[in-house]
Structure formats: structure tokens, C-alpha cells
């Protein structure tokens, strides 16, 4: 999970990590709002849904 406007860690890092990940079940979730410190608060519903989907899959 990453925000499009993360001023601390550029989204290209997330894209590169996603590309390099070996899993076939990988997912890069990009949030259009928020930044590095506000990703959870600004995207709470979608963020928690993604964590729930991940937990259900394991």
C-alpha cells in the first residue's frame, strides 16, 4: 500500500518492490489521497479492507 503523494518515500520504490516480489498473489494498492503519515487516517476503510483481504488469504 502506498499513496500517490508520499513525499518521504517515492511511489517508485513501492512499484519496484512490487515488481521484484516473487509471489503470484502480490498486490500494489495505490491511494490517491494522503501521504506517508496520513495514509491510514485518510484511507481507513480501504486500508483495513485490504489488510482483511490479506489476512483472509493466508
mmCIF file of the C-alpha atoms, coordinates in Angstrom:
data_MODEL
# 
_entry.id   MODEL 
# 
loop_
_atom_site.group_PDB 
_atom_site.id 
_atom_site.type_symbol 
_atom_site.label_atom_id 
_atom_site.label_alt_id 
_atom_site.label_comp_id 
_atom_site.label_asym_id 
_atom_site.label_entity_id 
_atom_site.label_seq_id 
_atom_site.pdbx_PDB_ins_code 
_atom_site.Cartn_x 
_atom_site.Cartn_y 
_atom_site.Cartn_z 
_atom_site.occupancy 
_atom_site.B_iso_or_equiv 
_atom_site.pdbx_formal_charge 
_atom_site.auth_seq_id 
_atom_site.auth_comp_id 
_atom_site.auth_asym_id 
_atom_site.auth_atom_id 
_atom_site.pdbx_PDB_model_num 
ATOM 1  C CA . UNK A 1 1  ? 0.000   0.000   0.000  1.00 0.00 ? 1  UNK A CA 1 
ATOM 2  C CA . UNK A 1 2  ? 1.293   3.408   -0.912 1.00 0.00 ? 2  UNK A CA 1 
ATOM 3  C CA . UNK A 1 3  ? -0.023  6.904   -1.530 1.00 0.00 ? 3  UNK A CA 1 
ATOM 4  C CA . UNK A 1 4  ? 0.494   8.709   -4.787 1.00 0.00 ? 4  UNK A CA 1 
ATOM 5  C CA . UNK A 1 5  ? 1.690   11.778  -2.850 1.00 0.00 ? 5  UNK A CA 1 
ATOM 6  C CA . UNK A 1 6  ? 4.161   10.242  -0.408 1.00 0.00 ? 6  UNK A CA 1 
ATOM 7  C CA . UNK A 1 7  ? 6.835   12.892  -0.022 1.00 0.00 ? 7  UNK A CA 1 
ATOM 8  C CA . UNK A 1 8  ? 9.018   10.712  2.202  1.00 0.00 ? 8  UNK A CA 1 
ATOM 9  C CA . UNK A 1 9  ? 9.263   7.522   0.136  1.00 0.00 ? 9  UNK A CA 1 
ATOM 10 C CA . UNK A 1 10 ? 8.516   7.943   -3.542 1.00 0.00 ? 10 UNK A CA 1 
ATOM 11 C CA . UNK A 1 11 ? 5.957   5.589   -5.049 1.00 0.00 ? 11 UNK A CA 1 
ATOM 12 C CA . UNK A 1 12 ? 8.579   4.290   -7.464 1.00 0.00 ? 12 UNK A CA 1 
ATOM 13 C CA . UNK A 1 13 ? 10.053  2.363   -4.514 1.00 0.00 ? 13 UNK A CA 1 
ATOM 14 C CA . UNK A 1 14 ? 6.741   0.561   -3.993 1.00 0.00 ? 14 UNK A CA 1 
ATOM 15 C CA . UNK A 1 15 ? 6.450   -0.112  -7.715 1.00 0.00 ? 15 UNK A CA 1 
ATOM 16 C CA . UNK A 1 16 ? 9.956   -1.578  -7.801 1.00 0.00 ? 16 UNK A CA 1 
ATOM 17 C CA . UNK A 1 17 ? 9.362   -3.750  -4.721 1.00 0.00 ? 17 UNK A CA 1 
ATOM 18 C CA . UNK A 1 18 ? 6.112   -4.986  -6.246 1.00 0.00 ? 18 UNK A CA 1 
ATOM 19 C CA . UNK A 1 19 ? 7.862   -5.842  -9.500 1.00 0.00 ? 19 UNK A CA 1 
ATOM 20 C CA . UNK A 1 20 ? 10.626  -7.730  -7.685 1.00 0.00 ? 20 UNK A CA 1 
ATOM 21 C CA . UNK A 1 21 ? 8.296   -9.662  -5.360 1.00 0.00 ? 21 UNK A CA 1 
ATOM 22 C CA . UNK A 1 22 ? 8.180   -13.320 -6.324 1.00 0.00 ? 22 UNK A CA 1 
ATOM 23 C CA . UNK A 1 23 ? 4.633   -14.079 -5.238 1.00 0.00 ? 23 UNK A CA 1 
ATOM 24 C CA . UNK A 1 24 ? 1.881   -14.608 -7.778 1.00 0.00 ? 24 UNK A CA 1 
ATOM 25 C CA . UNK A 1 25 ? -0.565  -13.244 -5.196 1.00 0.00 ? 25 UNK A CA 1 
ATOM 26 C CA . UNK A 1 26 ? 1.047   -9.843  -4.844 1.00 0.00 ? 26 UNK A CA 1 
ATOM 27 C CA . UNK A 1 27 ? -0.903  -6.605  -4.983 1.00 0.00 ? 27 UNK A CA 1 
ATOM 28 C CA . UNK A 1 28 ? 0.145   -2.960  -5.015 1.00 0.00 ? 28 UNK A CA 1 
ATOM 29 C CA . UNK A 1 29 ? -2.631  -0.785  -3.667 1.00 0.00 ? 29 UNK A CA 1 
ATOM 30 C CA . UNK A 1 30 ? -2.175  2.884   -4.550 1.00 0.00 ? 30 UNK A CA 1 
ATOM 31 C CA . UNK A 1 31 ? -4.152  5.506   -2.652 1.00 0.00 ? 31 UNK A CA 1 
ATOM 32 C CA . UNK A 1 32 ? -4.844  8.813   -4.421 1.00 0.00 ? 32 UNK A CA 1 
ATOM 33 C CA . UNK A 1 33 ? -5.173  10.760  -1.148 1.00 0.00 ? 33 UNK A CA 1 
ATOM 34 C CA . UNK A 1 34 ? -2.931  11.115  1.866  1.00 0.00 ? 34 UNK A CA 1 
ATOM 35 C CA . UNK A 1 35 ? 0.806   10.979  2.303  1.00 0.00 ? 35 UNK A CA 1 
ATOM 36 C CA . UNK A 1 36 ? 3.346   8.867   4.188  1.00 0.00 ? 36 UNK A CA 1 
ATOM 37 C CA . UNK A 1 37 ? 1.997   9.877   7.598  1.00 0.00 ? 37 UNK A CA 1 
ATOM 38 C CA . UNK A 1 38 ? -1.719  10.095  6.790  1.00 0.00 ? 38 UNK A CA 1 
ATOM 39 C CA . UNK A 1 39 ? -2.244  7.004   4.627  1.00 0.00 ? 39 UNK A CA 1 
ATOM 40 C CA . UNK A 1 40 ? -4.203  5.167   7.325  1.00 0.00 ? 40 UNK A CA 1 
ATOM 41 C CA . UNK A 1 41 ? -6.374  8.048   8.507  1.00 0.00 ? 41 UNK A CA 1 
ATOM 42 C CA . UNK A 1 42 ? -7.223  9.297   5.032  1.00 0.00 ? 42 UNK A CA 1 
ATOM 43 C CA . UNK A 1 43 ? -7.960  5.830   3.627  1.00 0.00 ? 43 UNK A CA 1 
ATOM 44 C CA . UNK A 1 44 ? -9.150  3.933   6.684  1.00 0.00 ? 44 UNK A CA 1 
ATOM 45 C CA . UNK A 1 45 ? -11.964 1.884   5.130  1.00 0.00 ? 45 UNK A CA 1 
ATOM 46 C CA . UNK A 1 46 ? -9.986  0.813   2.059  1.00 0.00 ? 46 UNK A CA 1 
ATOM 47 C CA . UNK A 1 47 ? -6.796  0.259   4.067  1.00 0.00 ? 47 UNK A CA 1 
ATOM 48 C CA . UNK A 1 48 ? -8.479  -2.021  6.605  1.00 0.00 ? 48 UNK A CA 1 
ATOM 49 C CA . UNK A 1 49 ? -10.338 -3.868  3.849  1.00 0.00 ? 49 UNK A CA 1 
ATOM 50 C CA . UNK A 1 50 ? -7.016  -4.601  2.136  1.00 0.00 ? 50 UNK A CA 1 
ATOM 51 C CA . UNK A 1 51 ? -5.455  -5.831  5.381  1.00 0.00 ? 51 UNK A CA 1 
ATOM 52 C CA . UNK A 1 52 ? -8.524  -8.037  5.945  1.00 0.00 ? 52 UNK A CA 1 
ATOM 53 C CA . UNK A 1 53 ? -8.269  -9.453  2.424  1.00 0.00 ? 53 UNK A CA 1 
ATOM 54 C CA . UNK A 1 54 ? -4.596  -10.211 3.021  1.00 0.00 ? 54 UNK A CA 1 
ATOM 55 C CA . UNK A 1 55 ? -5.277  -11.961 6.336  1.00 0.00 ? 55 UNK A CA 1 
ATOM 56 C CA . UNK A 1 56 ? -8.126  -13.976 4.805  1.00 0.00 ? 56 UNK A CA 1 
ATOM 57 C CA . UNK A 1 57 ? -5.798  -15.135 2.031  1.00 0.00 ? 57 UNK A CA 1 
ATOM 58 C CA . UNK A 1 58 ? -3.177  -16.610 4.376  1.00 0.00 ? 58 UNK A CA 1 
# 
